[in-house]
Amino acid sequence: MSQINEGRRITVAEMAPHVHTFLPNENKVEKISSWLEMWIKNGLNSGIIKFNDYLPKKGDLAFHIGVSLGTIQNVYRTLEDKGLIESRQKVGAYIKDSSGKNLEKLTSKREVVCEEIKKYISENKYKKGDVLISARKLANMLATPFATIMVSLNSLVLNGIIEKKDKAYIIKSLDFSISNIEQQTLSEKIAEHINKYIKTNLKPGDKLPSNSAMADMFNVSVKTIHDAIRILSVAGVAKTRRGYYGTVVTNYQKNEEIPYFYEQVEQSIKKYIAENCKAGDKLPSIKNFAEVFNVSSKTIKNALDILEADGYINFIRGKHGGTFVLNVPTIYDKGYTWLALSPEFEQKM
């Protein structure tokens, strides 16, 4: 197995002394980040901790220090931006050895928003010393949760693009490039890598390595490989059979790009909301959406979860509950062409 799975979980008791008190208006994220960065470096030098050891769970550390979970999430993201730690989906954050194996990582919403903010700075011809619009206005303009905007701004501060003075963000440097990236799950990213491996090494009818072998190959969990194979199966790149046969390659030459159902459904529902709804409207049920899109209810739920995280919808429980529109998307990105999920849905749209 890969080294990352052999690291131990560090306990909060090992991390004393902790940061317990903060001055009025003091930035808790910056103070805790500085302390934790120094603690990690000293621990590595003394041998108390090692590369690939896992930091405490965010909730445990937040409770012990006496701050919110969101504060610790921002602390971990700050250290991740500095290259000190790496987050693994559903596992936790471990201490990263930058000289070791290049470990796969998902593209986060924060990274996407950072590029969007840089693009906004460039398109609006900001100059050094100019004050950037407020985080609230950025959140509304980009239809992104305020917390994500704050994390993204902190990342741009670390990269020297902006600086914070009092409560304002000032343009510090215009020497940056803009990347056109999209948010991906780790499973989607691994699906791309497996697809490239297939095209390079296999032909239709060949059997793929086992899920556990590919988990070692790409340094991810077996479950991530399983989810990636499902994406490839939906795309027609591979077909999984029970028992000895395993997963075999189909006619992958017809699939130059892999469509992702979560993204397809998310964008299609977003378009549905923009064209048919207003704030406060109740959306059709998950079952109804699943029938219209001709996909599983789980796929619909995953797409709705993304829309909820982005602040477009809200789930309400109870007798009069359901899925309600919070914000109506004002722009539907025509730059992406999403495959129709069913002929019936295409006609209705």
N, C-alpha and C positions, 0 to 999 in steps of 0.2 A: 504493500500500500504506500501511498505518497506520504511524505513527511508531515504534511499539514494535519493529517488525522491523528498524529501521535502526540501533539502538544497537549499539555495539561491545562486545566482551568485555574487561573489565579483567583484566590479568594480576596474579598475586601479586607479581611483581617491582616493580610500580608502587606497591605498598601499604606499603613500608618507611617507618618502622620498625615491626616487628611486635611483638606481645605474646609473649614467649618464656618468661618466668618467672612463677611463681605462688607466693604464700605458702601455708603450710599452712592447710588448711580455707578457702582463698579461693575464692569462687564464680567459676569460669572463664567461665561464660556472661555474668555481669554485667560482668566486666572486659573481655572481648572485645567485648561489645555496646557498651559506653561508648566504647571506642577506635574501633570501626568507625563508630559514629554520628558522632563528631567528625571522622573521616577523610573521610566522605562530605560533611559540611557544609563543611569546609575545601576539599575538592576542587571542589565546585560553585562556591564563592565565587571561587576562583582560576582557574576555567575548565579545570582539568586533566581533569575528568570532566564529563559532561553528563547531564541527565535522559534516561532510557531506555537508558543504558549498562548492560550486564549485569555483575553482580559475578562474581568467579571461581567456578568450580565448587566446590561444598562440599568435595569430596574434596581438591582442590588446595590450598584454604586450610587445611583441617585438617592436611594433611601439612606444609605450610610452617610453621605455627605450632607444631605438635607436640601437637595435641589430637585427640580422637576425632571421627569424622564426626557422631555424635550431638550433640556440643557445638556444632559449627558449625550443625547443623540448628536447634538451639534458639536460637542467636544470630540466624539469619536470621528465625526466627519472631518473636523479640522485636522486631526492627526493623520487621517487617511489621505488628505490632500498633501500633507507633508511627506507622505511615503513611509511613515513609521508603522502603520497598521494596515490591515486589509480586512474587509468584511466578507464573510461567506454567507450565502443565502441560507437562512434557517439554522445556522450553526453559531455564528457570533463573529467577533473581531479578534484577530490574532496578531501577534507581533511579527512584522514582516522582515524578511531577510532579502534586501534588494539585490544581493549578489547571487541569489539562488535562482530557482526555476521561475520562469515567467508564468505566473498563475493567472488563470482566466478570471475575469471580473465583468459583471454586468454594467451596462451603461445606465447611469442613474438619472433620475429626473433633474437632480441638481446640475449635472453636467450639461444637459440639454438647455436648462434655463440660463446657465452661464453664457452659453453661446448666443442665446436670444438677447441677453442684456448687452453683450458686446456688439451684436448686430445693431441694436437700437442706438448705442453710443455712436457707432460709425455712421449710420444713416442720417442721424440728426446733427451730424457735424459738431459734436462736442469738442471743446479744446481743453488743454491742460488747465486745471484750476477751476473749471466749471463745476457747478453743483448738479449732481444727478437728481432726477425727479425722485420723489419719496418712494419708499418700499411699498406703501399702500397703493400708490398709483401704478407702480410696476406690476403689482399683484393683479390689479383690475385689468390693466392693459394686456397682460399675458395670460389672463384667466388661469392663474396659478395660485395655490394656497400661499398665504403670507409667510408661513414657516419655511416653505421651500425657497421663497424669495430671499429671506434673511440668510439662510444657509448658503445660497448662491452668492450673495453679496460678500459674505465672509470669505468665501473661496476666492473671489476676485481681489479682495484685500490681500490675501496671502500671496497671490500671484503678482502683486504690485501694479494692478491695473487701476484700482481705485484705493482711496484711503478714507478712513473715518475721522471726522473732526466734529466733536460734540455728537449730535444726532444726525449729521448730514454726511453724505458720501461724495467725495470730491474726485474728479478725474485726475489720476496721477500719471498715467502713461497711455499713449495711443499706439504703442509698439506691440500690437497683438494681431494674430490671425484669427479668422472665424471658420470654424469647422461646421459642416452640415451633418449633424448627427441626429439620430432618433433614439428615443428610449427603448431599450430592449430588456426582456427578462434574460436571465442566465440561460434558461432552456433554449430560447430563440437563438442566442449567440452560439451555443454549442451545436445547435442544429445546423447553423451555417458552416461550422468547422467540419462536422461529420459529412455534410454534403460535398465540401471540397475534397475531403479524404476519399469519398466514394468516386468522384470524378477522376481523381489522380490514380487510384489504386485498384478499382474494381470495375466490373462490367455487369450488365443486366444478368440476373440469375445467380451472381455470387453471394455468398453468405457473409454478413458483417461479423466482426468480432463480438464476443459476448458483451452484455451491458457492463459487467464488472471490469472486463479488459479495457473497454472504452472509458470507463470511469477513471482508471489509472492513467490512460493515455492523455486525457484532457484535464486530469486533476480536479474532478468534481465528484459529486455523489452519484450513486447508482440511480437514485430517483431522478436526478437532473437528466441523466442519459435516457431514462425511460420516457420522460416528458419530451425530450428532444426527438426521440424516435417517433413519438406520436405526431409531432409536427411534420416530420418527414413522410409519415404514412398518409397524413391528410393531403400533403402536397403531391403524393404519387411517386415519391422518390424511393420509398422502401415499403416492404410489406412484411408484417410480423405474423408468424405462424407459431402455434403452440408446440411444445415439446422439442424434439431434436432439431427441427428445421430452423428455428430461430428467426432472425430478420434477414431477408434477402433483398437485393437491389432490383428495382423495377426499371422501367425505361426512363432513367433520370435525364437523358439528353433533352427531353421535352420540358424540363423544369429548370430554367436558368436561374430563377429567383424563387425563394421559398415564401409563400404567403403565410402570414401569422393570423390565426383565427381571432385571437384576442384583439389585435389591432384592427382587423377588418370589421369586426362587430362593433368595437368602440367607435370607430369613425362613422360607421353607418348609423348607429344610434344617435351620435352627435348631430349628424345631418338631419335625422328624423326630428330631433328636438328643435333645431334651428328653423326648420320649415313648417313645423306643425304645432309648436307649443309656446307657452309663455310661462313666466315664473309663477309657481304655485300649482301648475297643472300636474295631474297624476298620470304617470306613464302606464302603458299596458303591462300586464303581468309578465313575469319571466317566462312562464309557459307559453303565452301568446307570442312573445318575441322569438322564442325558440322555434315555434311553428312557422313563423314568417321567414326567419333566416335559415330554416332547415338545419339547425345545429342543436347541440345538447343544451339543456338548462344550465349545466355547469359552465359552459362557455359563455352564455349570456351573463351569468352571475359574475364571472371574472371580469367581463367587459364593464359591467355596471359598477363593480368595485373600483375600477380605474377612474371612471367618470365621477364617482363619489369623492375619491381622493383628490381629484382636480377641481372639486367644488361646483360641479354642474348639477348634481342630484343629491337627494337625501333620502335615506331609508327610515320609515316610521313604522314602528310595531303597533300591534293592537287591532281592535275591531275596525277602526277607520284608517288603518295604516296603509302602507304601500310605498311606491317609489315616486317621489315628487321632484319637480324641476326647481332648482335653486337659481341657476344662472343660465340664460339662453346663449349659446355660442353665437357671436356676431359674425364670425368669419369661418367659412368652411374651406379648408385648404385644398384648392384645385390642383396643387402641385403633385399630389399623390394620386395614383390610379389604383383603386382597391377593387379586387375581383368581386363580382356579384356572387353572393352566397347561394342564391337560387334564382331561377328564371322568374318565379312568382314574385319574389321580393323586388327584383329589378323592374318589373312592370309597375309595381305599386309605388316605387320611388319616382 
